[in-house]
Amino acid sequence: MTTESPKASRTLRFAALLAAVGMAGSVAFYWWVLRPPRSIQAFVNTGVTVVRAPIAGRLDLDPEVRVGRSVEASDTLGMIESHVENPLVSQLLVQERQTEALVATLEQQLAGTKLRIEARQQLVARFTRENEEQKRLQERYYRSQINTVREELRRAVVGAEVAASEVRRTEKLYERGVSSGVALERVVGTGREANANVSAQKARLAQFEAGLEASAAGLQLDGPRTLSEPESRLRDLHTELVDLEQAGADTERRLDGARRELAVVREQLLSQQRTPVRSQKPGVIWSVEAHSGENVPANGGIAQLVDCRDVWVEAFFDEADTARMGIGDPVAVKLLYGDRTWPGKIETLRAGAGRVTVGQYVVDPPPEIARRQLPVRVMTARVRVDWGTDLAPEKFCFAGSSVEVVLR
């Protein structure tokens, strides 16, 4: 049986120790250099919307409002009935009475304007008929006179032609010495009278034709050269109608505005006495802070909603990993207690968190650091995750769940 010398045994132990140290160094090198950065702590975060009471009063909450229920924007979660003194209600009541009085006054004005318009329209119809009848009679009169004058003009022209012929015959007889100068002068005078009669009949014809034309235009040539009485009154009535219709339109516009204002005031008054509690955004009820029968103050919290449309991960890394991380770097997000993994990208990096006082307005450290649950030298990463269709409202879209974030 062969036995090892003490020297050889020591050599073997030393070699084994060197091998162990080398392996430990390799593991440490991988751990600190080659191993991708991992989050020290990470959790799923999302926005929370607070549903608040629009007025102070007694809350009557819908029985279906409970934690975990999904709601849509503008869903009614309950009603609040005001039973407290509200100065705004008194103001709205005064405004309602004033607006009602204004509406009544404008309605009365509009009714009066419409009656005046109706009366003017009746006068217009009456004077229109009178004007048309007067024009018709004047037209008959002038046409009759024109026909008479034309006949008289025709006879006057014939008489003038006969007188002219007699003048020519008497002149010839006078030249022969058969007729005297007195007879010639008498015949010439008769011819001149005949020509004057022709001119007079032509003037009368022109006068009656002008009268016919003026009558068609509503003018009168006999007496003052103005519009006829019916035509003048009609034009005045049309002007009055235009003014009244404009005034009626203005009153109607003011009345419509007053009625809309009254509707708004009444709606505001109703909302101050009894108003629904509505969700402003879609989400999942995270907590119920007030219950039916409770008196809630104005703007008091009633429920909190988790917004499943915007879900991200807050991850905290060792600050030593800062040089190996950057905006847009891909990461893998894994549920800490589960087997689900999702891809994501780093949106923001905030290194050095925890070196400012809590509440300082420039930076607020994560509450975990403030409570010293994490090392001070950490870096906060906001990770945008591609959740696909895995955000289940019944699980509050993983809000608050612990995850692990590993740089890819």
Sine and cosine of phi, psi and omega as CSV:
sin_phi,cos_phi,sin_psi,cos_psi,sin_omega,cos_omega
0.00,0.00,0.76,-0.65,-0.09,-1.00
-1.00,-0.10,0.72,-0.69,0.02,-1.00
-0.90,-0.44,0.60,-0.80,0.01,-1.00
-0.99,0.14,0.53,-0.85,0.04,-1.00
-0.98,0.20,0.41,-0.91,0.03,-1.00
-0.84,0.54,-0.58,0.82,-0.01,-1.00
-0.91,0.41,-0.68,0.73,0.01,-1.00
-0.91,0.41,-0.61,0.79,0.01,-1.00
-0.90,0.44,-0.67,0.74,0.02,-1.00
-0.90,0.44,-0.60,0.80,0.00,-1.00
-0.90,0.43,-0.67,0.74,0.01,-1.00
-0.91,0.42,-0.69,0.73,0.02,-1.00
-0.89,0.45,-0.62,0.78,0.01,-1.00
-0.91,0.41,-0.65,0.76,0.02,-1.00
-0.90,0.44,-0.65,0.76,0.01,-1.00
-0.90,0.43,-0.63,0.78,0.03,-1.00
-0.90,0.44,-0.67,0.75,0.04,-1.00
-0.89,0.46,-0.63,0.78,0.01,-1.00
-0.91,0.41,-0.66,0.75,0.01,-1.00
-0.91,0.42,-0.66,0.75,0.02,-1.00
-0.89,0.45,-0.64,0.77,0.02,-1.00
-0.90,0.44,-0.69,0.73,0.01,-1.00
-0.90,0.43,-0.67,0.74,0.02,-1.00
-0.89,0.45,-0.62,0.79,0.04,-1.00
-0.91,0.42,-0.64,0.77,0.02,-1.00
-0.90,0.45,-0.69,0.72,0.02,-1.00
-0.89,0.46,-0.69,0.73,0.01,-1.00
-0.90,0.43,-0.63,0.78,0.02,-1.00
-0.89,0.46,-0.68,0.73,0.03,-1.00
-0.90,0.44,-0.68,0.73,-0.06,-1.00
-0.89,0.45,-0.66,0.75,-0.10,-0.99
-1.00,-0.06,-0.39,0.92,-0.10,-1.00
-0.92,-0.40,-0.77,0.64,-0.12,-0.99
-1.00,-0.01,-0.46,0.89,-0.04,-1.00
-0.93,0.38,0.76,-0.64,0.00,-1.00
-0.91,0.41,0.51,-0.86,0.00,-1.00
-0.88,0.48,0.65,-0.76,0.04,-1.00
-0.83,-0.56,0.49,-0.87,0.01,-1.00
-0.94,0.34,0.61,-0.79,0.13,-0.99
-0.96,0.27,-0.65,0.76,0.06,-1.00
-0.44,-0.90,0.56,-0.83,0.01,-1.00
-0.42,-0.91,0.49,-0.87,0.01,-1.00
-0.48,-0.88,0.37,-0.93,0.02,-1.00
-0.99,0.14,0.73,-0.69,-0.03,-1.00
-0.80,-0.61,0.37,-0.93,0.04,-1.00
-0.33,-0.94,0.26,-0.96,0.02,-1.00
-0.96,0.28,0.55,-0.84,0.03,-1.00
-0.86,-0.51,0.80,-0.60,0.03,-1.00
-0.96,-0.27,0.74,-0.67,0.02,-1.00
-0.99,-0.12,0.83,-0.55,0.11,-0.99
-1.00,0.07,0.86,-0.51,-0.11,-0.99
-0.91,-0.41,0.37,-0.93,0.01,-1.00
-0.97,0.24,0.83,-0.56,0.01,-1.00
-0.94,0.35,-0.48,0.88,0.05,-1.00
-0.65,-0.76,0.25,-0.97,0.09,-1.00
-0.99,0.12,0.60,-0.80,0.02,-1.00
0.31,-0.95,-0.24,-0.97,-0.03,-1.00
-1.00,0.00,0.76,-0.65,-0.07,-1.00
-1.00,-0.02,0.74,-0.67,0.14,-0.99
-0.87,-0.50,1.00,-0.08,-0.12,-0.99
-0.99,0.11,0.59,-0.81,0.05,-1.00
-0.90,0.44,0.71,-0.70,-0.01,-1.00
-0.87,0.50,-0.39,0.92,-0.02,-1.00
-0.99,0.17,-0.13,0.99,0.00,-1.00
-0.97,0.22,0.94,-0.35,-0.01,-1.00
-0.47,-0.88,0.31,-0.95,0.00,-1.00
-0.88,0.47,0.75,-0.66,0.03,-1.00
0.99,-0.12,-0.14,0.99,-0.01,-1.00
-0.99,0.16,0.68,-0.73,0.06,-1.00
-0.99,0.11,0.65,-0.76,0.05,-1.00
-0.76,-0.65,0.43,-0.90,0.05,-1.00
-0.96,-0.27,0.23,-0.97,0.04,-1.00
-0.88,0.48,0.69,-0.73,0.02,-1.00
0.96,0.28,0.16,0.99,0.12,-0.99
-0.91,0.42,0.64,-0.77,0.02,-1.00
-1.00,0.08,0.86,-0.52,-0.01,-1.00
-0.99,-0.13,-0.25,0.97,0.00,-1.00
0.18,-0.98,-0.13,-0.99,0.02,-1.00
-0.76,-0.65,0.48,-0.87,0.09,-1.00
-0.83,-0.56,0.81,-0.59,0.04,-1.00
-0.94,-0.33,0.86,-0.51,-0.07,-1.00
-0.98,0.21,0.73,-0.68,0.06,-1.00
-0.75,-0.66,0.23,0.97,-0.01,-1.00
-0.95,-0.32,0.35,-0.94,0.03,-1.00
-0.92,0.39,0.79,-0.62,-0.07,-1.00
-0.78,-0.62,0.94,-0.35,0.00,-1.00
-0.85,0.52,-0.51,0.86,-0.02,-1.00
-0.91,0.41,-0.53,0.85,0.03,-1.00
-0.90,0.44,-0.68,0.73,0.03,-1.00
-0.89,0.46,-0.68,0.73,0.03,-1.00
-0.88,0.47,-0.67,0.74,-0.02,-1.00
-0.93,0.37,-0.58,0.82,0.04,-1.00
-0.90,0.43,-0.67,0.74,0.05,-1.00
-0.90,0.44,-0.70,0.72,0.01,-1.00
-0.90,0.44,-0.58,0.81,0.03,-1.00
-0.90,0.44,-0.71,0.70,0.01,-1.00
-0.90,0.43,-0.65,0.76,0.02,-1.00
-0.90,0.44,-0.67,0.74,-0.01,-1.00
-0.93,0.36,-0.62,0.79,0.07,-1.00
-0.88,0.48,-0.66,0.75,0.03,-1.00
-0.90,0.43,-0.65,0.76,0.03,-1.00
-0.90,0.44,-0.67,0.74,0.03,-1.00
-0.88,0.47,-0.69,0.72,0.00,-1.00
-0.89,0.45,-0.66,0.75,0.02,-1.00
-0.90,0.44,-0.71,0.70,-0.01,-1.00
-0.92,0.40,-0.61,0.79,0.06,-1.00
-0.89,0.46,-0.65,0.76,0.03,-1.00
-0.91,0.41,-0.68,0.73,0.04,-1.00
-0.88,0.48,-0.69,0.73,-0.02,-1.00
-0.91,0.42,-0.65,0.76,0.04,-1.00
-0.89,0.45,-0.68,0.73,0.04,-1.00
-0.89,0.45,-0.66,0.75,0.03,-1.00
-0.89,0.45,-0.63,0.77,0.01,-1.00
-0.92,0.39,-0.60,0.80,0.05,-1.00
-0.91,0.42,-0.66,0.75,0.02,-1.00
-0.91,0.42,-0.64,0.77,0.05,-1.00
-0.89,0.47,-0.69,0.72,0.00,-1.00
-0.88,0.47,-0.67,0.74,0.02,-1.00
-0.90,0.44,-0.67,0.74,0.02,-1.00
-0.91,0.41,-0.59,0.80,0.03,-1.00
-0.91,0.42,-0.61,0.79,0.06,-1.00
-0.90,0.43,-0.66,0.75,0.05,-1.00
-0.90,0.43,-0.64,0.77,0.04,-1.00
-0.87,0.50,-0.71,0.71,0.01,-1.00
-0.88,0.47,-0.67,0.74,-0.01,-1.00
-0.91,0.41,-0.75,0.66,-0.02,-1.00
-0.93,0.37,-0.47,0.88,0.07,-1.00
-0.90,0.43,-0.71,0.71,0.04,-1.00
-0.89,0.46,-0.69,0.72,0.01,-1.00
-0.89,0.45,-0.65,0.76,-0.01,-1.00
-0.91,0.42,-0.67,0.74,0.01,-1.00
-0.91,0.41,-0.65,0.76,0.02,-1.00
-0.90,0.43,-0.67,0.74,0.02,-1.00
-0.90,0.44,-0.68,0.73,0.03,-1.00
-0.88,0.47,-0.64,0.77,-0.01,-1.00
-0.90,0.43,-0.69,0.72,0.01,-1.00
-0.92,0.39,-0.67,0.74,0.02,-1.00
-0.90,0.45,-0.62,0.79,0.03,-1.00
-0.89,0.46,-0.69,0.72,0.04,-1.00
-0.88,0.47,-0.68,0.73,-0.01,-1.00
-0.88,0.47,-0.76,0.65,-0.06,-1.00
-0.92,0.39,-0.61,0.80,0.02,-1.00
-0.92,0.39,-0.63,0.77,0.05,-1.00
-0.89,0.46,-0.72,0.70,0.02,-1.00
-0.90,0.45,-0.63,0.77,0.01,-1.00
-0.89,0.46,-0.68,0.73,0.01,-1.00
-0.90,0.44,-0.65,0.76,0.02,-1.00
-0.90,0.44,-0.72,0.69,-0.02,-1.00
-0.91,0.42,-0.61,0.79,0.02,-1.00
-0.89,0.46,-0.64,0.77,0.03,-1.00
-0.92,0.40,-0.68,0.73,0.04,-1.00
-0.90,0.43,-0.60,0.80,0.04,-1.00
-0.91,0.41,-0.64,0.77,0.02,-1.00
-0.89,0.46,-0.69,0.73,0.02,-1.00
-0.92,0.40,-0.61,0.79,0.02,-1.00
-0.90,0.44,-0.62,0.79,0.02,-1.00
-0.91,0.42,-0.67,0.75,0.03,-1.00
-0.89,0.45,-0.70,0.72,0.02,-1.00
-0.88,0.48,-0.63,0.78,0.02,-1.00
-0.91,0.41,-0.62,0.78,0.03,-1.00
-0.91,0.41,-0.66,0.75,0.02,-1.00
-0.90,0.44,-0.69,0.73,0.00,-1.00
-0.89,0.45,-0.62,0.79,0.01,-1.00
-0.91,0.41,-0.62,0.78,0.02,-1.00
-0.91,0.41,-0.64,0.77,0.00,-1.00
-0.92,0.40,-0.59,0.81,0.04,-1.00
-0.90,0.43,-0.68,0.73,-0.03,-1.00
-0.91,0.42,-0.67,0.75,0.00,-1.00
-0.91,0.41,-0.68,0.74,-0.03,-1.00
-0.92,0.39,-0.59,0.81,0.04,-1.00
-0.88,0.47,-0.65,0.76,0.01,-1.00
-0.92,0.40,-0.67,0.74,0.01,-1.00
-0.91,0.42,-0.60,0.80,0.01,-1.00
-0.91,0.41,-0.61,0.79,0.02,-1.00
-0.91,0.42,-0.52,0.85,-0.01,-1.00
-1.00,0.10,-0.17,0.99,-0.02,-1.00
1.00,0.07,0.16,0.99,-0.03,-1.00
-0.99,0.13,-0.62,0.79,-0.05,-1.00
-0.96,-0.30,0.47,-0.88,-0.03,-1.00
-1.00,0.02,0.20,-0.98,0.02,-1.00
-0.93,0.36,-0.53,0.85,0.02,-1.00
-0.89,0.45,-0.70,0.72,0.01,-1.00
-0.88,0.47,-0.64,0.77,0.00,-1.00
-0.90,0.44,-0.70,0.71,-0.01,-1.00
-0.89,0.45,-0.61,0.79,0.00,-1.00
-0.91,0.42,-0.67,0.75,0.00,-1.00
-0.93,0.38,-0.66,0.75,0.01,-1.00
-0.89,0.45,-0.65,0.76,0.04,-1.00
-0.89,0.46,-0.65,0.76,0.04,-1.00
-0.88,0.47,-0.62,0.78,0.02,-1.00
-0.91,0.41,-0.63,0.78,0.02,-1.00
-0.91,0.41,-0.64,0.77,0.05,-1.00
-0.88,0.47,-0.64,0.77,0.00,-1.00
-0.90,0.44,-0.67,0.75,0.03,-1.00
-0.92,0.40,-0.63,0.78,0.04,-1.00
-0.90,0.44,-0.61,0.79,0.03,-1.00
-0.89,0.45,-0.63,0.77,0.05,-1.00
-0.88,0.48,-0.72,0.69,-0.01,-1.00
-0.89,0.46,-0.64,0.77,-0.01,-1.00
-0.90,0.43,-0.66,0.75,0.01,-1.00
-0.92,0.39,-0.58,0.82,0.06,-1.00
-0.91,0.42,-0.65,0.76,0.03,-1.00
-0.90,0.43,-0.68,0.73,0.04,-1.00
-0.88,0.48,-0.67,0.75,0.03,-1.00
-0.87,0.49,-0.70,0.71,0.02,-1.00
-0.89,0.47,-0.62,0.79,-0.01,-1.00
-0.90,0.43,-0.71,0.71,-0.01,-1.00
-0.93,0.36,-0.59,0.81,0.05,-1.00
-0.91,0.42,-0.64,0.77,0.07,-1.00
-0.91,0.42,-0.62,0.79,0.04,-1.00
-0.89,0.45,-0.63,0.78,0.03,-1.00
-0.90,0.43,-0.68,0.73,0.01,-1.00
-0.91,0.41,-0.66,0.75,0.01,-1.00
-0.91,0.41,-0.62,0.78,0.00,-1.00
-0.89,0.46,-0.63,0.78,0.03,-1.00
-0.89,0.45,-0.49,0.87,0.01,-1.00
-1.00,0.00,0.03,1.00,0.01,-1.00
1.00,0.09,0.22,0.97,0.00,-1.00
-0.98,-0.20,0.38,-0.93,0.09,-1.00
-0.82,-0.57,0.70,-0.71,-0.02,-1.00
-0.98,-0.18,-0.30,0.95,0.07,-1.00
-0.99,0.13,0.76,-0.65,-0.04,-1.00
0.98,0.20,-0.57,-0.82,0.00,-1.00
-0.88,0.47,0.66,-0.75,-0.01,-1.00
-0.99,0.15,0.96,0.29,-0.04,-1.00
-0.72,-0.69,-0.04,-1.00,0.10,-0.99
-0.92,0.39,0.44,-0.90,0.08,-1.00
-0.93,0.36,0.34,-0.94,-0.05,-1.00
-0.86,0.52,-0.75,0.66,0.03,-1.00
-0.89,0.46,-0.66,0.75,-0.01,-1.00
-0.91,0.42,-0.67,0.74,0.03,-1.00
-0.89,0.45,-0.68,0.74,0.01,-1.00
-0.92,0.39,-0.60,0.80,0.03,-1.00
-0.89,0.46,-0.69,0.73,-0.02,-1.00
-0.91,0.41,-0.64,0.77,0.06,-1.00
-0.89,0.46,-0.67,0.75,0.00,-1.00
-0.91,0.42,-0.63,0.77,0.03,-1.00
-0.89,0.45,-0.63,0.77,0.05,-1.00
-0.90,0.43,-0.69,0.72,0.05,-1.00
-0.88,0.47,-0.64,0.77,0.00,-1.00
-0.89,0.45,-0.67,0.74,0.02,-1.00
-0.87,0.49,-0.71,0.71,0.01,-1.00
-0.90,0.44,-0.68,0.73,0.00,-1.00
-0.91,0.41,-0.66,0.75,0.01,-1.00
-0.91,0.42,-0.61,0.79,0.06,-1.00
-0.91,0.42,-0.69,0.72,0.04,-1.00
-0.90,0.44,-0.64,0.77,0.04,-1.00
-0.90,0.44,-0.64,0.76,0.03,-1.00
-0.91,0.42,-0.66,0.75,0.04,-1.00
-0.89,0.45,-0.70,0.71,0.02,-1.00
-0.89,0.45,-0.63,0.78,0.00,-1.00
-0.91,0.41,-0.62,0.78,0.04,-1.00
-0.91,0.42,-0.69,0.73,0.04,-1.00
-0.89,0.46,-0.63,0.78,0.00,-1.00
-0.91,0.41,-0.68,0.73,0.04,-1.00
-0.87,0.49,-0.68,0.73,0.03,-1.00
-0.90,0.44,-0.65,0.76,0.02,-1.00
-0.91,0.41,-0.63,0.78,0.03,-1.00
-0.91,0.41,-0.65,0.76,0.05,-1.00
-0.90,0.44,-0.67,0.74,0.03,-1.00
-0.88,0.47,-0.65,0.76,0.02,-1.00
-0.89,0.45,-0.65,0.76,0.02,-1.00
-0.89,0.45,-0.65,0.76,0.01,-1.00
-0.91,0.42,-0.70,0.71,0.00,-1.00
-0.87,0.48,-0.69,0.72,0.00,-1.00
-0.91,0.41,-0.61,0.80,0.04,-1.00
-0.91,0.41,-0.68,0.73,0.04,-1.00
-0.90,0.44,-0.64,0.76,0.02,-1.00
-0.89,0.46,-0.69,0.73,0.03,-1.00
-0.90,0.43,-0.65,0.76,-0.02,-1.00
-0.92,0.39,-0.43,0.90,0.05,-1.00
-0.99,0.14,-0.23,0.97,0.00,-1.00
-0.97,-0.24,-0.61,0.79,0.02,-1.00
-0.43,-0.90,0.87,-0.49,-0.10,-1.00
-0.61,-0.79,0.54,-0.84,0.01,-1.00
-0.98,0.19,0.44,-0.90,0.14,-0.99
-0.99,-0.17,0.88,-0.48,-0.08,-1.00
-0.86,-0.51,0.51,-0.86,0.13,-0.99
-0.98,0.18,0.71,-0.71,-0.01,-1.00
-0.99,0.13,-0.45,0.89,-0.03,-1.00
-0.70,-0.71,0.36,-0.93,0.12,-0.99
-0.96,0.28,0.45,-0.89,0.02,-1.00
0.13,-0.99,-0.24,-0.97,0.02,-1.00
-0.86,-0.51,0.71,-0.71,-0.02,-1.00
-0.91,0.41,0.89,-0.45,-0.03,-1.00
-1.00,0.01,-0.63,0.78,0.03,-1.00
-0.42,-0.91,0.47,-0.88,0.09,-1.00
-0.92,-0.38,0.87,-0.49,-0.14,-0.99
-0.98,-0.22,-0.25,0.97,0.03,-1.00
-0.65,-0.76,0.46,-0.89,-0.10,-1.00
-0.77,-0.64,0.24,-0.97,-0.04,-1.00
-0.85,0.53,0.64,-0.77,0.00,-1.00
1.00,-0.03,-0.26,0.97,-0.01,-1.00
-0.99,0.14,0.50,-0.86,0.13,-0.99
-1.00,0.00,0.84,-0.54,-0.05,-1.00
-0.91,-0.41,0.58,-0.81,0.06,-1.00
-0.98,0.17,0.30,-0.95,0.09,-1.00
-0.88,0.48,0.73,-0.69,-0.01,-1.00
0.95,0.32,0.21,0.98,0.05,-1.00
-0.97,0.25,0.52,-0.86,-0.03,-1.00
-0.95,0.31,0.70,-0.72,0.04,-1.00
-0.91,-0.40,-0.66,0.75,0.01,-1.00
-0.41,-0.91,0.33,-0.94,0.08,-1.00
-0.88,-0.48,0.68,-0.73,-0.02,-1.00
-0.90,-0.44,0.69,-0.72,0.12,-0.99
-1.00,0.03,0.78,-0.63,-0.02,-1.00
-1.00,0.00,0.96,-0.29,-0.02,-1.00
-0.99,0.15,-0.03,1.00,0.02,-1.00
-0.99,0.11,-0.28,0.96,-0.05,-1.00
-0.67,-0.74,1.00,-0.05,-0.05,-1.00
-0.84,-0.54,0.79,-0.61,0.00,-1.00
-0.69,-0.73,-0.02,-1.00,-0.01,-1.00
-0.85,-0.52,0.74,-0.67,0.17,-0.99
-0.99,-0.16,0.87,-0.49,-0.05,-1.00
-0.82,-0.57,0.63,-0.78,0.00,-1.00
-0.91,-0.42,0.83,-0.56,-0.01,-1.00
-0.89,-0.45,0.37,-0.93,0.12,-0.99
-0.90,0.44,0.68,-0.73,-0.05,-1.00
-0.90,0.44,-0.34,0.94,0.03,-1.00
-0.92,0.40,-0.34,0.94,0.00,-1.00
-1.00,0.07,0.08,1.00,-0.08,-1.00
-0.84,0.54,-0.69,0.72,-0.06,-1.00
-0.92,0.40,-0.32,0.95,-0.07,-1.00
-0.98,-0.18,0.08,1.00,-0.05,-1.00
-0.81,-0.59,0.46,-0.89,0.00,-1.00
-0.42,-0.91,0.28,-0.96,0.03,-1.00
-0.89,0.45,0.73,-0.69,0.02,-1.00
1.00,-0.03,-0.12,0.99,0.01,-1.00
-0.89,0.45,0.67,-0.74,0.03,-1.00
-0.97,0.26,0.56,-0.83,0.03,-1.00
-0.67,-0.74,0.25,-0.97,0.14,-0.99
-0.91,-0.41,0.74,-0.67,-0.02,-1.00
-0.92,-0.38,0.84,-0.54,-0.06,-1.00
-0.79,-0.61,0.71,-0.70,0.11,-0.99
-0.86,0.51,0.73,-0.69,-0.04,-1.00
-0.92,0.40,-0.54,0.84,0.02,-1.00
-0.85,-0.53,0.96,0.27,-0.02,-1.00
0.20,-0.98,0.01,-1.00,-0.06,-1.00
-0.90,-0.44,0.23,0.97,-0.01,-1.00
-1.00,0.07,0.67,-0.74,0.02,-1.00
-0.71,-0.70,0.66,-0.75,-0.01,-1.00
-0.76,-0.65,0.52,-0.86,0.09,-1.00
-0.99,0.17,0.44,-0.90,0.03,-1.00
-0.37,-0.93,0.05,-1.00,0.03,-1.00
-0.68,-0.74,0.52,-0.85,0.03,-1.00
-0.97,0.22,0.82,-0.57,0.03,-1.00
-1.00,-0.06,-0.71,0.71,0.00,-1.00
-0.64,-0.76,0.44,-0.90,0.08,-1.00
-0.75,-0.66,0.78,-0.63,0.03,-1.00
-0.81,-0.59,0.98,-0.18,-0.04,-1.00
-1.00,0.05,0.41,-0.91,0.07,-1.00
0.97,0.23,0.28,0.96,0.00,-1.00
-0.88,0.47,0.59,-0.81,0.02,-1.00
0.97,-0.23,-0.07,1.00,-0.03,-1.00
-0.99,-0.14,0.22,0.98,0.06,-1.00
-0.82,-0.57,0.33,-0.95,-0.02,-1.00
-0.96,0.26,0.64,-0.77,0.03,-1.00
-0.87,0.49,0.76,-0.64,-0.01,-1.00
1.00,-0.08,-0.17,0.99,0.06,-1.00
-0.89,0.45,0.66,-0.75,-0.20,-0.98
-0.95,0.31,-0.29,0.96,-0.05,-1.00
-0.98,0.20,-0.75,0.66,-0.03,-1.00
-0.58,-0.81,0.68,-0.73,0.13,-0.99
-0.94,-0.34,0.85,-0.53,0.01,-1.00
-0.94,0.33,0.36,-0.93,0.07,-1.00
-0.85,0.52,0.56,-0.83,-0.03,-1.00
-0.87,0.48,-0.47,0.88,0.03,-1.00
-0.88,0.47,-0.59,0.81,0.01,-1.00
-0.96,0.29,-0.66,0.75,-0.01,-1.00
-0.87,0.50,-0.54,0.84,0.01,-1.00
-1.00,-0.02,0.08,1.00,0.03,-1.00
0.87,0.49,0.55,0.84,0.11,-0.99
-1.00,0.07,-0.22,0.98,0.05,-1.00
-0.82,-0.57,0.40,-0.92,0.10,-1.00
-0.87,0.49,0.47,-0.88,-0.01,-1.00
-0.92,0.40,-0.61,0.80,-0.07,-1.00
-1.00,0.07,0.97,0.23,0.03,-1.00
-0.81,-0.58,0.30,-0.96,0.06,-1.00
-0.84,-0.55,0.74,-0.67,-0.02,-1.00
-0.99,-0.11,0.79,-0.61,0.03,-1.00
-0.88,-0.47,0.71,-0.70,0.13,-0.99
-0.98,-0.18,0.83,-0.56,-0.13,-0.99
-0.90,-0.43,0.81,-0.59,0.11,-0.99
-1.00,-0.04,0.82,-0.57,-0.16,-0.99
-0.93,-0.37,0.62,-0.78,0.13,-0.99
-1.00,0.00,1.00,-0.03,-0.09,-1.00
-0.98,0.20,-0.27,0.96,-0.08,-1.00
0.92,0.40,-0.80,-0.60,0.02,-1.00
-0.93,-0.36,0.39,0.92,-0.12,-0.99
-1.00,0.01,-0.10,1.00,-0.01,-1.00
-0.98,0.18,0.99,-0.17,-0.06,-1.00
-1.00,-0.06,0.85,-0.53,0.02,-1.00
-0.85,0.53,-0.58,0.82,-0.02,-1.00
-0.92,0.40,-0.29,0.96,0.09,-1.00
-0.97,-0.25,0.32,0.95,0.00,-1.00
0.84,0.54,0.47,0.88,0.05,-1.00
0.82,0.57,0.61,0.79,0.05,-1.00
0.91,0.42,0.20,0.98,-0.04,-1.00
-0.85,0.53,0.79,-0.62,0.01,-1.00
1.00,0.06,-0.13,0.99,-0.02,-1.00
-0.94,0.33,0.61,-0.79,0.05,-1.00
-0.99,0.17,0.67,-0.74,0.03,-1.00
-0.68,-0.73,0.18,-0.98,0.11,-0.99
-0.87,-0.49,0.71,-0.70,0.00,-1.00
-0.90,-0.43,0.82,-0.57,-0.04,-1.00
-0.84,-0.55,0.77,-0.64,0.06,-1.00
-0.93,0.37,0.74,-0.67,-0.01,-1.00
-1.00,0.10,0.00,0.00,0.00,0.00
